Amino acid sequence: MKKKLIFILYDLGISLSALSTIYRFVNVDEIERVLTGDYLELQFDKQLFTEKDLSLLSSSEAINNSRRKIESLLENFKQEGIEYFIYYEKEYPTLLKEIPSPPFLLFMKGNRQLFEEKYICSIVGTRTPSPPTINLIEKYVSEMVDHNFITVSGLALGTDIQVHLSTLENKGKTIAVLPGPISSIIPKSHTKHATEILKNHGLLISEYYKDEPNKKTNYVNRNRIISGISNAVIITECKASSGTMHTARFAYVQNKPLYCFDNNSSGVLKILNNSSAKLYKGISNIK
């Protein structure tokens, strides 16, 4: 019950600092009172709401809309097998808790026990990989699966989907981090691949539950999770101006080991010239 009430407040737009305090220190009855407009006593006691929070909590219409939306959404989650976890819960991935600005809520479908595996490696890159890069992805992913590594990518065109499919072809397990809701796969053409990942004991995760197609910031935010849940990050091939560079920067900020394939793509050259990464030539690099 407490999780649902927190989710309603989250949907309403209450600040993360307030939600964190509420989750840890406020009981269910007090939260219910807040959602009926009786929030002043809690505010006087803990001073946890911002001016924006107080404005949102004063609108019974907005609160009721969020309550209806989340209750309906949770029914759909139950039917679709989607779970959600708050940052403070033990099911929330440990590595992700350690990054700057981790998601407050994380949505999952599939085998979340994968986060208990010994080594999780992200592999990302261009949406138009060259044939040599595709060959290397297949080679290195096969080696990783042989050593029980879990692969991670973003289910996008090009490198991402090649990583997922190569993992599945080798009977391995893979995690897809999505830039939108789990119930609405982006791109739609990869819905069948998401289903295949789940059938093969993989996992889909996202911090999103609202369908906001092609919102650019979602892709950048998705990339911090790709890096955040991993023990290491590999860049295959990319341009210096590509979204993959966000993942490389997140890996650096998160203090993750960063590797690159050996090629002359402008992004890889920039990363290597900055001494931010090492060349990747197999799992002997990272074991």
C-alpha positions in Angstrom: 0.0 0.0 0.0 2.8 2.4 0.9 4.5 1.9 -2.4 1.3 2.7 -4.3 0.7 5.9 -2.3 4.3 7.0 -3.0 3.8 6.2 -6.7 0.7 8.4 -6.7 2.6 11.3 -5.2 5.4 10.7 -7.7 3.0 10.9 -10.6 1.5 14.0 -9.0 5.0 15.6 -9.3 6.0 15.8 -5.6 9.7 16.5 -5.2 12.1 13.6 -4.8 13.5 14.9 -1.6 10.0 14.9 -0.1 9.2 11.5 -1.5 12.4 10.1 0.0 11.5 11.4 3.5 8.0 10.2 3.2 9.1 6.7 2.2 11.5 6.4 5.1 9.8 8.2 7.9 6.0 8.7 7.2 3.4 6.0 7.8 0.6 4.9 5.6 -2.1 6.7 7.5 -0.2 10.0 7.3 0.3 9.6 3.6 -3.4 8.9 3.1 -4.2 12.1 5.0 -1.8 14.0 2.7 -3.7 12.7 -0.3 -6.9 14.0 1.1 -5.5 17.5 1.4 -4.5 17.2 5.1 -0.8 17.9 4.7 -0.2 21.0 6.9 0.5 19.1 10.1 3.2 17.0 8.3 4.6 20.1 6.8 4.8 21.9 10.1 6.4 18.9 11.7 9.0 18.0 9.0 9.1 21.0 6.6 9.5 18.6 3.7 7.3 20.0 0.9 8.4 22.7 -1.5 6.1 25.5 -2.6 5.4 23.6 -5.8 4.6 20.5 -3.7 2.1 22.5 -1.6 0.5 23.8 -4.7 0.1 20.3 -6.1 -1.2 18.9 -2.8 -3.9 21.6 -2.7 -5.5 20.4 -5.9 -7.9 17.5 -5.1 -8.6 17.2 -8.9 -4.9 16.6 -9.6 -4.6 14.1 -6.8 -7.7 12.2 -7.9 -6.4 12.1 -11.5 -3.1 10.7 -10.3 -4.8 8.2 -8.0 -7.0 6.9 -10.9 -4.1 6.8 -13.3 -1.8 4.8 -11.0 -4.5 2.4 -9.8 -5.3 1.6 -13.5 -1.6 1.3 -14.3 -0.9 -1.1 -11.5 -3.8 -3.3 -12.7 -2.1 -3.4 -16.1 1.3 -4.1 -14.5 -0.3 -7.1 -12.7 -1.6 -8.5 -16.0 1.7 -7.8 -17.9 4.0 -9.0 -15.2 5.7 -5.7 -14.7 7.2 -4.9 -11.2 8.4 -1.6 -9.8 10.8 -0.7 -7.1 11.7 2.4 -5.1 15.4 3.3 -4.7 15.4 2.2 -1.0 14.1 -1.3 -1.6 16.5 -4.3 -1.6 15.3 -5.4 -5.0 16.7 -2.1 -6.5 20.0 -2.9 -8.3 22.9 -2.2 -6.0 25.2 -0.8 -8.7 22.5 1.7 -9.8 22.1 3.0 -6.3 25.8 4.1 -6.4 25.5 6.5 -9.4 24.8 10.2 -9.3 21.0 10.9 -9.7 19.7 7.3 -9.8 16.1 6.8 -10.8 13.7 7.1 -7.8 11.5 4.4 -9.4 12.6 1.5 -11.6 10.3 -0.7 -13.6 11.2 -4.3 -14.5 9.9 -7.2 -16.4 11.6 -10.6 -16.5 14.5 -12.1 -14.6 15.6 -9.5 -12.1 17.9 -12.1 -10.5 20.3 -11.2 -13.2 21.5 -8.3 -11.0 22.9 -10.9 -8.7 25.2 -12.3 -11.4 28.9 -11.9 -11.1 29.6 -9.7 -14.1 27.3 -7.4 -16.1 28.8 -5.7 -19.2 27.2 -3.0 -21.3 28.0 -2.9 -25.0 26.7 0.2 -27.0 27.5 2.0 -30.2 26.3 3.4 -33.5 23.0 2.5 -35.1 24.9 1.8 -38.4 27.7 -0.5 -37.4 30.2 -1.5 -40.1 30.6 -5.2 -41.0 33.9 -5.5 -39.1 32.2 -4.1 -36.0 29.3 -6.5 -36.3 31.8 -9.4 -36.6 33.5 -8.3 -33.4 30.3 -7.9 -31.5 29.4 -11.5 -32.4 32.9 -12.7 -31.5 33.1 -10.9 -28.1 29.5 -11.6 -27.1 30.0 -15.3 -27.7 33.1 -15.2 -25.5 31.1 -13.4 -22.8 28.3 -15.8 -22.8 30.8 -18.7 -22.5 32.0 -17.1 -19.3 28.5 -16.4 -18.0 28.6 -12.7 -18.4 25.3 -10.8 -18.7 25.2 -8.3 -21.6 23.3 -5.0 -21.5 22.3 -2.6 -24.2 19.4 -0.3 -25.2 17.3 -2.3 -27.7 17.9 0.4 -30.3 18.8 -0.2 -34.0 22.3 -1.2 -35.0 24.8 -2.1 -32.3 22.2 -2.5 -29.5 20.0 -5.0 -31.1 23.1 -6.9 -32.5 24.3 -7.3 -28.9 21.0 -8.6 -27.7 20.5 -11.0 -30.6 24.1 -12.3 -30.5 23.6 -13.0 -26.8 20.4 -14.9 -27.5 22.0 -16.8 -30.4 24.7 -18.0 -28.0 22.1 -19.0 -25.3 23.1 -16.2 -23.0 21.1 -13.7 -21.0 20.7 -10.0 -21.7 19.2 -6.9 -20.2 17.5 -4.2 -22.4 17.3 -0.7 -20.9 14.4 1.1 -22.5 13.8 4.9 -23.2 10.1 4.5 -22.7 7.6 2.3 -20.8 8.1 -1.5 -20.8 4.6 -1.8 -22.2 5.4 0.3 -25.2 8.7 -0.9 -26.8 10.7 1.7 -28.8 11.2 1.0 -31.6 8.0 -0.9 -32.2 9.8 -3.2 -34.7 11.8 -4.6 -31.8 8.8 -5.7 -29.7 9.3 -9.2 -31.0 13.0 -9.1 -29.8 11.9 -7.8 -26.4 9.6 -10.8 -26.1 12.5 -13.1 -27.1 14.7 -11.6 -24.4 12.0 -12.4 -21.8 11.5 -15.9 -23.1 15.2 -16.6 -22.7 15.3 -15.5 -19.0 16.4 -11.9 -19.8 15.2 -8.6 -18.4 13.6 -5.4 -19.5 14.0 -2.3 -17.4 13.0 1.4 -17.6 12.5 4.4 -15.3 9.5 5.4 -17.4 5.8 4.5 -17.2 4.4 7.4 -19.3 4.3 7.0 -23.1 6.3 9.9 -24.5 7.6 8.8 -27.9 10.8 10.3 -29.2 11.5 12.5 -26.1 15.2 13.1 -26.6 16.1 13.4 -22.9 14.7 9.9 -22.3 17.5 8.4 -24.4 20.2 10.3 -22.5 18.7 9.3 -19.2 18.4 5.7 -20.5 22.2 5.7 -21.2 23.1 6.6 -17.6 21.2 3.4 -16.5 22.9 1.3 -19.1 26.2 2.3 -17.6 25.0 2.4 -14.1 23.9 -1.2 -13.8 27.1 -2.5 -15.4 30.5 -3.6 -14.1 32.1 -2.3 -17.3 31.1 -0.4 -20.5 32.3 -1.2 -24.1 31.9 1.3 -26.9 31.9 -0.5 -30.3 31.9 2.3 -32.9 30.4 5.8 -32.9 30.7 9.4 -34.1 32.0 12.0 -31.8 28.6 13.7 -31.9 26.5 10.6 -31.3 24.3 9.7 -28.3 26.7 6.9 -27.5 29.2 9.5 -26.2 26.7 10.2 -23.4 27.1 6.6 -22.3 30.9 7.0 -22.4 30.7 10.2 -20.3 28.3 8.5 -17.8 30.8 5.6 -17.5 33.6 8.1 -16.7 31.5 10.0 -14.1 30.3 6.8 -12.6 33.9 5.4 -12.4 33.1 2.4 -14.6 35.9 0.7 -16.5 35.5 1.9 -20.1 36.7 0.1 -23.2 36.5 0.6 -27.0 36.8 -1.5 -30.0 39.8 -0.8 -32.2 38.6 1.3 -35.1 38.9 4.8 -36.6 35.4 6.0 -35.8 35.5 9.6 -34.6 33.9 8.9 -31.2 36.2 6.0 -30.4 39.3 8.1 -31.4 38.1 10.9 -29.2 37.6 8.7 -26.2 40.9 6.9 -26.6 42.8 10.2 -27.2 41.4 11.5 -23.9 42.8 8.4 -22.2 39.3 7.7 -20.9 39.3 4.1 -22.1 41.4 1.1 -23.1 41.1 -1.0 -26.2 38.9 -4.0 -25.8 40.4 -7.3 -27.1 38.5 -9.9 -25.1 37.4 -10.7 -21.6 41.0 -11.1 -20.4 41.0 -7.2 -20.4 38.4 -7.0 -17.7 38.4 -10.3 -15.7 
